Every structure is written in structure tokens, then in C-alpha cells.
Amino acid sequence: MSPLARWCHRHRLAVVLIWAGLLITLGAAVGAAGSAFGNSPTSQDTDSARATTLLQKASNSAAGKSGRVVWQLEGGKVTDPAAQKAMTGALDRIADAPGVAAVSSPYTPEGRTQVSKDGETAYATIAFDRDVADAQVDHVTELATAPESGSLRIALNGQAFTINPAPNPVADVMGIALAFLVLLFVFRAVWVAALPIITAIIGVGTSAVAVILLSHAITLSDTTLTLGSLIGLGVGIDYALFVVNRHRTNLMAGMPVADSVAKSLNTSGRAVVFAGLTVVVALLGMLTLDVGIINGMAIGAAVTVVLTVLAAITLLPALLGMIGPRVLSRAERRELAGETSRRVAPRPGLWARWAVQVQSRPKVLGAVALAILAALALPTLSLRLGTSDDGNLPTTSTNRQAYDMIADGFGPGFNGPLVLAVQAPTAADRAAEAQLVTTLRQVDGVSSAAAAPMKEGETVGVISVVPTTSPQSAATSDLISHLRDKVIPSAEQGTSMKVYVGGVTASNDDFASVLMNKLPLFVLVIAALGFLLLTIAFRSLLIPAVGAVLNILSIGVAFGAIVVVFQYGFGAGLLGLGAGGPIESFVPILVVGIMFGLSMDYQVFLVSRMREEWAHTGDSRRAIRVGQAETGKVIAVAATIMFCVFGSFVFGGMRVIAEFGVSLSLAVAVDALLIRMVVVPALMHLCGQSNWWLPRRLDKALPNVSVEGPTDEPAPTQRWLRQPQSTGVAD
């Protein structure tokens, strides 16, 4: 990659202008075309999907979104004259409002069931036109909440009134600011702190506008941008940091700026490209799952990673050329110029001393680290997938308040009824449907069941089943399985009637089941892919095998973190993320792909430096120690930066993004500090020369990919690492 580095260095102004022009051009295109984000269908070939299809074909309704207005009267009944007058007037005004198709009031004979048995809670259903505008919905919200007083509590929920928190840009700024402070504190040079961040911001900014344009070609979720910036900022800063750190080492060894840039890109730059490739491959591997919402997120994140890698290997060399030796601190520049009156021989740093400790006690340190990792991953065994709903929102949210009112007045299952689509073409089938309703009312876990009247000529009926438990409860999932496996087959026997269990609750449960069934195979495929890539890169069987197993362990740590915070609810309230509940179904799949790629990054940077030393000396113990000592600082800094960037997204106000932030921030920190800095070198010390063993036939069959660069000259090595250690540990 030296020719690319030298070209970018010579034409540095042109390279900077090309990136600026690309960003401006794409930004102008976005300004003209806008975005086209949308939630792609998540249904598979499931029972709930068939129910939805059947009901859509049978329905001639052109209605759009709907929502609920829920109210309670403290110390009284909702049928009290004053409360009834206030709410009836509000509902009448809503019915006359533009964009409203129909209003179902509890104060009519048909709506009596919309008042709870204790008379303390009531709700009205508002159906909107299909093309209703957001401003019209906002107007209805104002009309609905106008009668609210100290005793009359009013809240809204449902699809029309769902309030999705907007991404908080403060999270991005906070992560970037913390990353800058970490770099400045560690390296004591402003340009070292600024360059990785500038490179990452330009890469992420370019990818963001590219993804917005891509939303016109493929279906992308509206969370794709936030997820892409989360990943892009983390890997972008890290990738640039690895190149900058190698460049600084070369300069301190007396290398000219142009030669140092070329050497850095030919070594660390290769590792960056390979690491970025593994992240992209892991992300695009999710396409094999064939799930719409995951496909979009994976493609968007992959585009972000590709552009951040391109920025690190083209824009960064140009910026390094512009800055010249100022990438070093003033003290380092004085030392390099020979201005220091008395040069003190350097002493081993923290990571060099730690590398010696790991070499001295690999069994003890490795065992302790593995025990900690196992404990952190243990909550993964209770992982339960699902979909968060209004019950997981903070108690200050009107959607959460309406959810709680409905649960108090009508039971928790009323927030997520099951919708049974009944195909009943004959009179006998319609009689069987009526019998099924009677049977459903006797089933354990069913609060109520009722069938909508079928008009003359209709062949599709609808049965509404209200569970006794909440939509997120495991008991509700058990009820869905029981209806499908036992109750419905018995009712269908001897008839041509077909019944499918649908509704939002059943759809979410089916989606979670589909992904949970695919998760183990996906993890194995990703692990096997990582094994193959590392085998090609490092010409070894043992290192890839250890890396694959440890990658799975780091993924377990990520899962354990989201289970504790979001499923158990420990700390979720303090973070403003609502109550505990099941983990969003698609989050673990994406975490597997992202965490696999990030774990591979650190493995590549660590082992490539070890193999570089091994290629020059042939001494395995020395290679492991030197590789760990010289990459320890930069890997620790990189992990700290990722922890700051990922952790800042926890405060962005979006539960799904916060799940990524918590899981990835903790897992990255643990992966870098425990796995790469303790477990990996400890196991490699125990294995000795076997680390680099590869059967000759396999060696000839595999393509020759050099991650660590050419081996014709030794890499710059700190002087204390070249000298024998005084600890009694032999090389």
C-alpha cells in the first residue's frame, strides 16, 4: 500500500479537496432528493403473517392509523355527569376535526364495554383517514387533552399517538468530546487527538449522506443512520489512531515524514483494511438471514465502515503530510532534533511491564480472566427476545400512562389482544367458529374472547382474544403456542375452517422466535468465517481457533450486559430508559455481527504485530511479549474511545440504540482489556511454537495475504523490548 500512501502524501491538497467535494456533492443531492426511510416488513412465513394477509385481503376498509384516548377520574367514576360532559364535548370536537374518520365513544350504547367494570377507566378509539397529516394528529391531541384537570387524568396511545423520541445529537457530540480528551490525555499532542476524530467525522458524514440517498433504492429503517454513526465513529477513530500511532513510532525512529507515512500505511494500514473487511463481511453476513429490517441496518452499517476505512487510508495520509512532524508533541520534537541536553534512556512502560507479567504467569492470569468473562456472560442464559412497547417507556410518557391506565382498568392483556383470522366459507364453519369462541373463554390465560359479527357473503371472521397477561409476558407467548398447538387444531378438526393467530403481539412473538432459531447457526457461521480469515492472515490454525472461541465469549458478555440492564431492569430507570422487558428481537443478531467485527479488529492489530516480530526473529515468546507491549497502549486507548462513543449513545433517548450502546461499550472494553491483553497472550505463551503451525499442504492451498506488511526490514521496536528482561523470564 506504499504507492497509495505516497500518492496521497504528494497530492495531499487534492485528496482533501476530493473528500470535501464528495461530501458537498452528496449533501446537495440529499437536499434535493430528501430521505425515504421506512420500516421494511419483518414478517416471515409465520402464522401471524398469514393472519395479516388474510385479513387484509378480506377487508375493504380504507382507514388509516388509529389511537386511543384513555381517561380516569380520581375519587370518582368516569360516568359522573361532569366528567362525561367534558369528555363527550371533547370527543364531539374530535369527530368534526379534519383527518378524523370515526370516533368510538364509551358514552354510547355500542361503546359501553369501553368503560371498565369498576367505572374508573374509559377509553375512546379514534380512527384517522389514510392520508392524515401530522399537524392534524397534533390538533386532535390538543383537543383530547384539553379537558384534563387536577382530578381528570387523560393520556393517549396507539399507533397514531405513538411518540418516538428523536435522536439526541448531544450523544454524538459527547462521545466525540470524550474521545478527544482521552487522546489528548494519553498522547499530549493536539494533532494526535484531532486527526483520528477529523478522519472519522468526515468518513461518517460522507457515509450518512450516502445512506440517505441509498434509502431511495432499498428499504432502510429510520434507525439505520443512528446505528451507522455509532459504529462509524467508533471504528473510524480507532482505525485512524492505529495508523497515526505507527506513524509517530516511525518518526521517533528518525524516519522522514513521507517514508513514515508510506511505512505506516504498508503495515498498520494493511491491518486497518483487513480489520474493516472483517467487519463488513460480518455485517453483510446478516443478509443470509433474509429479514428486511436487519438487511437494511446491515447494509447501512457496512457502507459506513467502508467509507471510514477509505478515509483512514487516503484522507489520513494526506492530513499527515500537511501536518508534518507536528503529530509529535513538542517534547518529542525537541528530543528528535537532539535539543535535549541529556537524553535519559527510556524505561519500560505500563504495557511492557504487563506483557512481562503475563509471560511470567500465563496460567493464573488466564484462568482469572476467563472466570470473570464467564461471570459477565452468565446472564445470557436467560436472554428473552421480544419487542418493547409502551409498557417499557418512562412513567412520564403519555403513552406509558395510557398503557398503565388500560392495564389497571381492563387487565394487562388488553394492551395487546390476539387477533384470530378465521377462514369460514360454509355455514358449518361459521358454527365451528362460534364453538371456538366458547372454547377460548374456558382456556387458562384467556381473559375474554369475542367474535365480530360476519355480514352476509363474508367468509373471513375475526375473533379478539384478550390474555390475562401483558403482551411482553412469557405466559402470553405460552398462550399463543397453546392455542396454535392444541386449541385451534381441535376446533378445525372435521371442518374446512382455518384459523390463524395474528395481531401485533403474535407478530412480535413470531418474529422473536424466527430470529432466536437462527441465532445459534448465525453465530457458528460467523465464528467459522472468522477462523478462515485469520487462518489466511496469520498462516496458523491455533490462533484462529482461539480467536473464534474468544469472539463468542465476548459476544456473550455483550448479551449479558443488555440482559442485566434492559431485561432485568437494573439501572434502566436511572438512565431514563423505562422498565425492564424483553430485548428487541433484532438487537442480538446485529450485536453478533458488530461485536465479531470489532473483536477481530483487536485480534488483527495485536497478532499482526506479534507475527511481524515472529517473522523477523523466529522467537515465539519474544514475539508475543513485544507484540503485546507495543500494541497494548493503543488497543487500550482505542477501546476507551469506543467505550466513550458507544456509551454516549445510551443517553440518546432511544431504547433500541441504548441497547446497542450498553452491550457494545461494555463488551469492547472487556474484549480489549481482558481477552486481548490477558487471555490471548497467556494462551499463546502456553502454546509456544505451536501458535504458528500450519500444515504444508494447507499453506500452499491458501492465498497469501500479508496483513503485517513486507518482512524485509524489522519494525521499530522500543529499546527496552530488545534487551533481555531482568525478571528472570527467558526469551
N, C-alpha and C positions, 0 to 999 in steps of 0.2 A: 504493500500500500504506500510505499515511499513515493512513487511518481505522483500519486494523487495528492499526498501531503505537500510535496514540493511545488506542484502547480498551484494549489490553493494558497500557499505561502507567497509565491511570486505575484499572483494576481489577487491579492487579498482584498483590495478595494472592490474589484469586480465581483468577487464572491459575496461580499457583504451587500452590494447593490442588487445582486441577483436574488438573494434571500428577501431583501426589503421589497423588491419589485414583485416577487411571488406573493408575499403576504398582502401587499396592497391590491394586487390584481384579484386574488381570491376574495379579499374583503369587499371589493367593489361588486364582484359577481354575487356575493351573498346579499349585499344591499339591494341589488336589482331583483334577485330571484326569491329572497327570503328563505325560510326553512319549511320543511314538510315532514316534521317528526310525527310519529303516530305509533300507537301500541299495536304491534302485529298480533295475529291470533296465536294463542298459546295452547289451544286445544289439540289433542291428538285423536287417535281413533278410540275414543272412550265413550262410555255410556252417557256421560253428561253432554258430550259433543253431539251425539245422536239425538238426545232430547232437545237440544237447542235447535238443531237443523229441522227436526220435525215440527216444532212449534213455530219456527219462522216460516216454513212453507205453508202451514195451516192458517197463519194469521194474515189478515188483510189490513191490519192497523198501520197507520202512518204516523203514529205517535212517536215523539222523541223521548228525551230524558224525563225522569220523574224524581220526586223527592218527597220527604215527609216534613211536616211541621208538627212538633211534639210540645205539649204543654202540661204543666202541673200547677195546682193551686195549693199553696201552703196553708194548712189548717182548714181546708175545705174541699169541696167536690168541684170537679170541672163543670158539672151541670148546674152549679149555683147561678142564679139569674145574672149577676154582674159579670162573671167570667164568661158565661155563654153569650151574653150580648156583645162583649168586647171581641171575642174570637169569631163570632158569626159575622160581625161587621168587617173584620179583617179578611175573612175568607171570601166574603162577597166582593170586596175590593180586589182581591187577588184574581177572582174569576173573571173580572172585567179588564184585568191588566193585559197589555199586548204580549203575545208569545205564549199565553196560557191556553191549553186545550181543554182541560177539565179539572174540577176540584171535587174531591170526595170528602164531605164534611161528616163528622161524628154526630152532628146535631140534626141529622135527617133519619127517617125510618130505616133507610138502607145502610146507614153508617153506624147503627147502634153498637155493632161489635168493635168499633174503633174506640170505645170507651172501656177502660179496664174494669174488672169486676168490682174492685173497691171504689171505683168512681173518682180516683185521684189522678189518673193519667188519661190523656186522649191524644189522638193524632189525626191529621188530615193529610191526604195524598194529593200532591199537585202534579198533574201531567202537562208537560210543555209540548209545543209544536216541534217538529223535527228540526226546523231551521231557526230555533230560538237564539237570540243574541245574548252574549254575556251581560250586556247592560240591562237587558230585560229580566234576566235572572236576578241581578243585583237589586233591581227595583222591587221584585217580588219578595226578596229577602227583607228589604226595608219595611214593606207592608206587613209581612208576617211577624216581625219583631216589634212593631210599633206599640201594641197593647201591653208590652212587658212592663211589670211594676215590681214593687218590693215583694208582693205575695204571688204574683203570676209569673212563673218561670217558663220561658219559651226557648226552644232550641231546634236546630234543623239538621237533617242528614239525608242520605240518599245520593244517588248519582248526580243529580242536578246541583245539589248544595255541597258537594264534596270540596273541601278547601285543601288543595295541595300546596304545601309550603314551597315557596320559591327558593332556588339555590342561593345560599348566602355567600356573596363574593368575599366577605371578610375571612372565610375559611381559607380561600386560596391565598389571600394576602398574608394571613397569619402564618401559614405553612412556609411561604417563601421567605418571610422575615426571619422566622426561626432558623431556616436553613442557612441564610446569610450570616446570622450571628454565630452559628456553630462553626461554619467555615472560617470566619474571621477570628474566632477564639482559638481554633486549632492551629491555623497556618500563619496568623499575624500579618497577613498581607491582603489588602483590599481587593486587588485584582484576582487573587486566588478565590476569594469569596464571591466576587461578582461574575467572573467568566462562566462557571457552570450554570449559574442562575440565568444569565443572559441567554446562553445557548438553549437551555431548557424552555424558557419562556417563548423564544422565537419558534422553537420546534413545536411546542404545544399550541401556540397561537395559530401557526400555519395549519396544523392538523385540525384545529377546531373549525376553522372556516371551510376546510376541505370536507370535513364530516358533515357540516351543514349542507353543503352542495350535494354530497352523496345521499342525503336523505331524500332527494328528489328521484333518485334512481332505485334505491332499495328501502325497505321499511326499517326505520331505526326508532328505537324507543327514545322518549324525551329525556331519559336519564343517561343516554349514551355520552353526551358532552361532559357531564359532571364526572362520570366514571373515567372517561378518557383523560381529562385533566388530572384526575387523581393519580392515575398510572403514569401519565406522561411526565408530570413534574417530578415524580419520584425517580423514575429510571433516567430521565433526561439529565437531571442534576448529577446523579451517580455516574452515568456514562462519561459525561464531560469531566467530572472530578478525577476519574481514573486516568484519563489522558493527560490532564493538567498535572497531576501528581507525578506521572512518569516524566513529563517534560521538565519539571522542576529538578528531579533527580539527575537527569541528563545535564542540565545547565550547571548544577553544582559540581558535576564531574568534569567541567571545563569544556563541554561541547558547545559549538556555535548554535545560535538560535535556529537557523534553517535546518541544520543537521539534526538538532534535538527534536524539532517538530516532526521531521521525517521518521526518525527513530521511534518516537513515541507512538506515532500512528501505525508504524510497522509492527509494534509489539502490543501495547495496550489497545491501540485502535483495532487490531485484529480481534482481540478478546471482546471488545465492545460489539463489533459486528456479529461475532458468533453468539454472544450473550443475547443481543437483540433478536437474532434469528430464532433462538430457542424460545424466547417469549412469544414471538409472532406465531411460530409453529404451534405452541401450546394453545394460544388463543384461537387460531383457525381450526385447531383440532376439535373445538366445540361445535363446528358446523356438522360434524358427523352425528350429533345428537338430533339434528333436524327439528329444533324448537325455535320458532320465529323470534321471540324476544331475546333469546340468547344469541342467535345468529347475528342480529343487529349490533348488540353490545360487543360481541367478539370482533366483528369487522371494524367497528369504530375504534376500539382499543388497539387493534393491530395497525391500523393506519397511523394512529398517534405514535406508536412505538417506532414504526418505520421512519417517520419524519424526524423524530428525536435522534435516532441513530444517524440519519443523514446529516443532521445539524452538527452532531458530535464529530463527524469525520470530514466535513467540508467547511462549515462556518467556523468551528472552533480553531482549526489550524490557521485560518485567515486572521482571526482575532488575536491569536498568539503571536503571529508575525507583526501585527500592528503594535502590540504592547511591548514586545521585545523582552529584555531582562527584567522589566518591572513586575513580572509574575513572581519574582522573588522578593522577599522582604528587604528593607534597607540594610539590616544587619547581614543578611545573606549576600547581598550585592557587594558590601564592603569586604566581606571575607573572600568572596570570589575574586575581587580586584586586588587582593593582597594588602589592603589598607589596615587590616587588623595588626596591631603591633606584636601581639603574641598570640599565636593560634594555639588553642587548647585542643588536645586530642579528644574527639567525641567519645562519650560514654554510651554504653548500651541503653536504649530507650525502654519504655514500659513493655512494648510488644516484643522486643528482642529478649528481654528477661522472661516474659511469659512463655515465649517459644521454648526457652531452655527448661522451664518448669514442666511444660507438657512433655518434652522429650525425656525428662528425668522420671516422671510419674504418670505414664500414659494410662495404666490400668485404673488407678484410683480416680484420677480426674475424669477419665472417660466414663466410668461407672456412675460417678456422682452426677455428671451432666445428663446422662441417659435417664437416670432416675427422676431428675427434675423435669425433663421433657415428657416422660411418661405421665407424671402427675398433671402437667398442664394439658395434656391431650386427653386425659381420662373423661372429662365431661362430654366428649364427642360421642360416647356410647349411648347417651340419652338424647342425641340430636333428633328433633322432630320438625319436619318441614310443613309448611302451610303458607298462608297469606295473612299478613296483618290487616286489620280492619279498624273501624272507628273505636273499638274497644282498647286498642293499643295507643291511642292518641293521648296527649296530656289532658288532664282534667279541665284545663282552661278552654279547651277547644269546644265550639258549639256542636260539632259532630260527635265528640265523645259524650257530651252532656245529653244529647238526644238518645244516643245508644244506651246510656245508663237509665234514662227515664223509661225507655221501652222495655228494658230488661226488668226494671222494678215493677212496672205495671202489667206486663203481658208475659213475662218469663224470658230468660236469656235466649231461648231458641227462636223467639220472634224476630230477632235481628238477622237471622239467616235461614229462612224457611227452605225446605226442599221442594222442588217443583217436579212433579211426576208427569211426564208426557205419555198419554195413553192413546195408542192407536186402536180404535174400536170400530171397525167398519160395519158390524152387524148388530142386531138387537141383542143377541146373546152376549156379545162382547160388552155392550153397554150395561147389561145386567151384571156381568162379571166385574165391571169397573165399580158399580155400586157396592158389590160384595167386598171388593178390595178395600174401599173406604172404611167399611165396618171393621174389617180385619185390622187395618192400620191403627184404628183408635184403641185397639187392645194390645198393641205391641209395646213392650217396655222401651222407654226412651222417647215415646211419641206423646207430645202434649195435646195435639189436636190434629185432625185431618178432615178436609172438606173438598168436595169436587165442585168445580164451576159448572153451571148448567150448560148442556150442549143444545145448540139450536138445531132445528130441522135441517137435515142434509149434512151436518158436520160429522166427521169421522175421527177427529182428534179431540180428546178431552184433557183437562188439566186438573190434577189433584195437588193441593197445597198441604204439605206436612210440616208441622211445627215441632221441632225436637224439644226435649226438656232441658237440653244443654246448649251452651253457646256455640257459635259457628266454629270457633277455634278449638273446642274441646276434643280430646281424643275419643270421648264417648260418642260424639256426633259422627266421627269417622267410622267408629264401630257400628253405629246405627245404619249408616249408608251401606256398609258391607253386608250387614244382616238383611236389609231389605232386598238387595240385589241377589244374594246367595240363597235366601230361604223364603222370604215372604212373597216376593214377586213371582218367582218360578212356580210356586204352588198355586197362585192365583191365575197364572197363564195356562196352566195345565188343562187340556181338554177344550181350549178355545183358540181363536185366531188373534186374540188380543195380545198386543206387545206394549210393554211398559218400560220406560227409561227414566232413570233418576237424574234430574238435572237441577238447574238453579246455580247461583253464584257459589254457594257453599260446596255443593257437589263438584262443580267445575274446579274449584281450588283444590279440593281433596284429590281429584283425579290427576291434576297437573303435578301435585306434590308426589303422588305415587309413581307417576311415569318417570320423573326425574330421579327419585330415590332408587328406583330399579336400575337406572342407567348409570348412577354414580359410581358403584364399585368397578364396573367394566371401564368406565372412563378413566378412573384413577390408575388402573392397571395398564391401560393403553398409553397414558401419559408417562408412567414410570418406565415402560418398555422403550418408548421413544427417547426419553432422556438417557437411558442406558446406551442406546445405539449412537446417539450424538456424541456422548462423552467417550465412548469407545473409539470412534473415528478421530476425535480431537486429541486424545491423550494416549492412544495406542496401548490400552490397558483394559483388562477385564475386571479387576478388583475395584479400582477407583470408581468406575461407572456403577458397579453393583452396590457399593457402599453409598454412593450419591443418590441412587434411586430409592433405596430404603429410607435414607435420612430425609429425602424430599417428602416422602409420605408422612414421616413423623412431624415435619414442620407444618404440613397441611393439617395434621391432627391438632397441633397447637392452635392454628387459626380457627378451626371448628370449635375447639374447647372455649376459646375466648368469646365467640358470639353466643354460644350456648349459655355461658355464665351470665353475660350481660343482658342479652335480649330474650332468652328463653326463661332463665331463672329470674331475671329482672333485677339482678344485683347491680346497682348504680345507674340503671336506665332512667329512673325518675330524676336523679340528680343531674343527669345530662340533658334533661328536657325531652326524653325520647319515649315517654309514656310507660305503660305497664309491660310486663313480660308476656311473651306469646311465642307461637311457632316462628321459625326462621323462614324468611322469604324463600320460596322453592328454588329459585334460580341462583341465589347467592352462593351456595356451596359449589355449584358447578363452575361459576366464574372464579371463585376463590381458588379452586384447584388449578385452573389454567394459569391464573396470575401468579399464585404462590409458587407453582412449579417453575415458571419462567424466572422469577426473582431469585429463587433458591439456586437455580442453575447459574445465574449471573455470578453469585458469590463463589460458587464452586469453580466456575471457569477462571475467575480472576485469581483465586487462591492457587489452584492446582496448575494453572498455566505458568505462574511464576516458579512453582516447585519444579515443574518439568523443564523449564528453561534452565534452572540451575543443575538439574539432573543431566541434561544434555551436555553441559559444559564440564561437569566433574565426575559423573557416574557414581556419586556418593549419595545414597538414598536418604540417610539420616541428616546429612548436611542440607540436602535439597529441601527436605521437609521443614527443617528449622529456619533456613534462610527465607524460603517462600512464605512461611507464616509470619516471620518477623517483619519482612518488608511490605507485606500486604495488610498486616493486622491493623495498622493505624488507619489506612484509607478505607478498609472494609468497615471498621467501627464507625468512622465518620460518615460513610455512605449510609450505613444502617441507621445512624442517629438522624440523618437528614430525612430518610424515608419515614422513620417513626414520626418526625415532626410534620411532614407533609401529609401522610396518611391520617395521623391523629387529629390534625386540624379539621379534617372533613367530618369528624364526629360532631362538631359544633355547627354544621351547615344547615341543620333543621330538617333534614330528610332522613327518615328512618332507614331506608334501604341503603343509602350512601353511608350512613353511620355504621351499618353492619359491616360494610367493606372496610371502613376506616379502623374500627376496633380490631377486626380479625387480622388485617394485613399489617397494621402498625406493630401489634404485639408479636405476631409471627415473624416478621422481618427482623425485629430486634433479637428475638430468641435464636432465630436461624443463624444470624451473623455471629453473635457473641458466644453461644453455646455449641452450636453444631459446627460451624466453620472454624472457630478459634479454639475449640476443645476436642469435640468428638472426632472430627475428620483427621486432624494431625495425630491424635492419640492412636486411632486405629491404624493409620499409615505407619507410625513408628512401630507398632506391634507386628505389622505385616512385612516390614523391611523391603528387601529387594523384590518381593512378590508384587509390590504395587505396580511395577512397570512390566509385568509379564504379559505377553500376548503370543498365542500360537503362530508359528511362522506362516502357515497357510492362510490363516485369517488376516495376518498382517499384510500379505500380498494381495488379498482379495479386497480389502478396504481401501477406499480412496484416501489419498494423502492430503490431509488438511492441517496446515500449521497454524495453530492458534497463537503460539508464543513467538512467532516470527522466526527469521533465519537464525541458525546457531553457529554462524561463522565467527562471532566475537562474543565474549562474555558480557553479561549485563552489568551495569554499575551496581556494585554491592558495597554496603556500608563496611568500613574498615573493621569494626568490632566483630562483624559476622565472618570476616575472612580469617580471623585469628582463632586459635584453639580456645575453647571455653575453660575458664578456671573453676568450673563447677564440678569437674570430675566426670563430665559426660563426654564420652568419646564420640568423634565424628564417624 
